[in-house]
Amino acid sequence: MKLALFDLDHTLIPIDSDHAWGEFTTRIGWTDADEFKRRNDAFYEQYKAGTLDIAEYIRFTTDPIRRQGAGKSVEAHTRFMREVIAPAITPQARALVESHRKAGDQLVVVTATNEFVTRPIAHSFGIDELIAVNLARGPGGWINGEIAGTPSFREGKVTRVAEWLRARGLGFGDVEITFYSDSRNDLPLLEKAQHPVATNPDDTLRAVATERGWRILELFPSS
């Protein structure tokens, strides 16, 4: 099996979907603008630096939807897709995905952003297989702010892809993987791929890719 794995934020889309969702929920009045922006920006800087506490971040980022409940949250996300995500998806990104689809590759989005934010985005690319941070549910069946299972972050992406493969009776030795990512945080999974592609890479990943002779793809030249 040939797998085309795609990180999402700053890889397939030129924005961070979790950060953008946080800004969106502030814009629609769900959070205090100044406090939320301060904390959201601080977490984003930690992510870029490779120091993010993913459990703490998930509790923070899911707080608005926990308080608003399922109905309002899903309705708001539909608006978020229309106003923020759809305008950010470029023809180049769609063409990249379609090139792998036409080649018969299995397409999977593998992201450190939570499933609530990212599943509709993956679907907008026509990708049904999503490996994201799974969210635990409380007694009422709605998100409780905790992570279910291993978070798909840094080394956790390798674990989660291995679980995805094992559920299909496969291992890493049974597949040929192309993995696209922009982030130093994804080096563990990039190193497992036969075809790692540093896509719009951060400075650290660019240096590693250059040293190791990995392909560098500038999907968003302006980013």
N, C-alpha and C positions, 0 to 999 in steps of 0.2 A: 504494500500500500504506500502510495505517495501522499504525504501530508503537507498542506500549506497552512502553517500556523501564523497568525497575525496578532501582535500586540495591537491595542486600540488607540490609546491616547498618544498624540503626536506621532503616530505611525500610520494608521488608516485615516485618522482625522487630525487636523492641525491644531487641536485644542485638547485640554484635559477635561474629559467629560464630567468627572466628579467635581472638580473645581468649578466648572461652568454651572453644574446643577446647584451647587451651593450658592453661587451668585444669583442664579435664577430664583431660588426659594427666598432669598433676601428681597429681590425685586418685587415679588408678589406678596411680601409682607409677613412671611412666616418666621423671620428671625430679626433680631436687632442688627441693623446694617453694620454699624461700626464694630461691634464685638464679633459678629460672625466673620466679617472680612478679615479682622486681625488674626483670628484663630485659623481660618481657612488658608490664608496666605502663609502662615507659619508652617502648617502641615505640608503645604505644597513645596515649600523650600526644603523641608526635611526629606520629602520624597526625592527631590532632585539631588540632594546630597547623599542619598542612600542610608538615611538614619531614621526613617519613619517607623513609629510604633503602630503597626497596622490595626491591632485590636482597639487601641485608643482612638485612632482615626475613624474606624467604623462606627464606634459609639457616637462620636461627634457628628459624623456626616449623616447618620440615619436618624438623629434626634428629631429633625423637623417632620419626617414622614411618620415616625412613631407617634408623634403628638397629633398629627392631622388625620391619621387613619388611612385605611386602604383606598376607599372611594375617592377622597380628595387628592390623594397622592398619585393615583393612576391618572386621574383627570389632568393634574398639573403636569405629569410627565408627557402626556400627549401634546400638550401645548409646548413644552420644552423641546420635544422632537421637532415640532413645526417651526418654532421661532429661533432655535439655537443650533440644533444638530443638522437639520436638512440643509441650511445655507452653508454649513462648514464642510460638507462632503463634496470632494472635488472629482472631476472627471478622471483625473490621473489615478486616484485611489480606486474608483470603481473599475477602471480598466485593468489595474493590477489584479484585483480579485477575479475579474472575469477571465483573465489569461490563465489563471490556475483552474478555474472551473472548466474552461474549454479543454484544458489538458487532462481532465478527468481526476484531478487531485481532490482529496478530501479536505474541505475547508473548515478551519476551527479558529475562532477568536479566543485568545488566551490573555486575560487582562487581570490586573490587580485591583480594578475598580469593581464595585459590588454588582451583583446580578440585577438588582432593581433598576439601576441606572443604565446598564449596558445591554441587557437582552434586546430591548427594542432597537438599539443601534445596530447590533449584529444582524437582526432581522432586516434592517433597512438595506444592508448589503446582500441580502439573500442568503445569509449564513445562519443555519439552524443550530450548529454545534457551538456551544459557548462554555468555556472554562473561566469562571469569574469567582470572586469571593462570594461564597454562599452564605446567606443570612439565616440565622436561627429564628424560629418562630415561637411566640409565647402561647399561653393557654387559649387565647382567642384566635389563634391562627395568623396573627400579624407579626411583623418584624419586631424583635425585642432588643436589637442593638448589639447582639453578640454574633460571633462568626460560627458557622456550622462547618466542622471539618477543618482541613488544612487550608489556610488562605493561599490563593494563587499569587503569591508575592515572593520575589527573589527565588530562593531554593524551592519554595513551595510550588512554583510553576512546574518544576521538574516532577515533584511528587504528584501533582494533580494530572499532568499529562500521562504519567505512568499509570495512574488509576484509570484514566480514560481508556488507555490502551488495554489494560488488564481486563476491563469490563467487556472488551471485544476479543479476548483470547490472544492478545498481542503483547509484545514487548518492544523496547527501543530497537532491538536487533531485527525486528520484522518489518520496519518501516523506513522510508526515506523521507527525511524532514527538511523542509525549507521553513525557516523562521525569520520573520520580519520584526524588528524592534528598534526603538530609538534610544533605549535606556540602559545605563550601566547596571541597573537593578536586574536586568534580564540576562546578564552574562552566564549564569548557570545553565539556562535553557539554550542559549545560543551555542554554548560549548557542546551540547548534546546533539545539535542539528548537523546534518551533513552539509547543509547549505545555509549558513548563517548570513543574514543580510542586515547590516547596520543601516537603518532607514531613518533619515533625518536625525542622525545620531547626536547625542550630547557629546561634550568634549572628551570625556573619559572613554566612552564607547568608540568614538572616532579614532582615538589614539590606539586602542586595542585592535580595532579592525584594520587599521593601516599596518600595524606591526605584524599581524597574523595573515594579512592578505585576504581578508574577508571582503566581499562585495559591499560597497557603500552606495546606497540609493538615496538620491535627493528627490523625494516624492513631492515635497513642498519647498521649493527653492527659497521662498521668502521667509521660512520659519527659522 
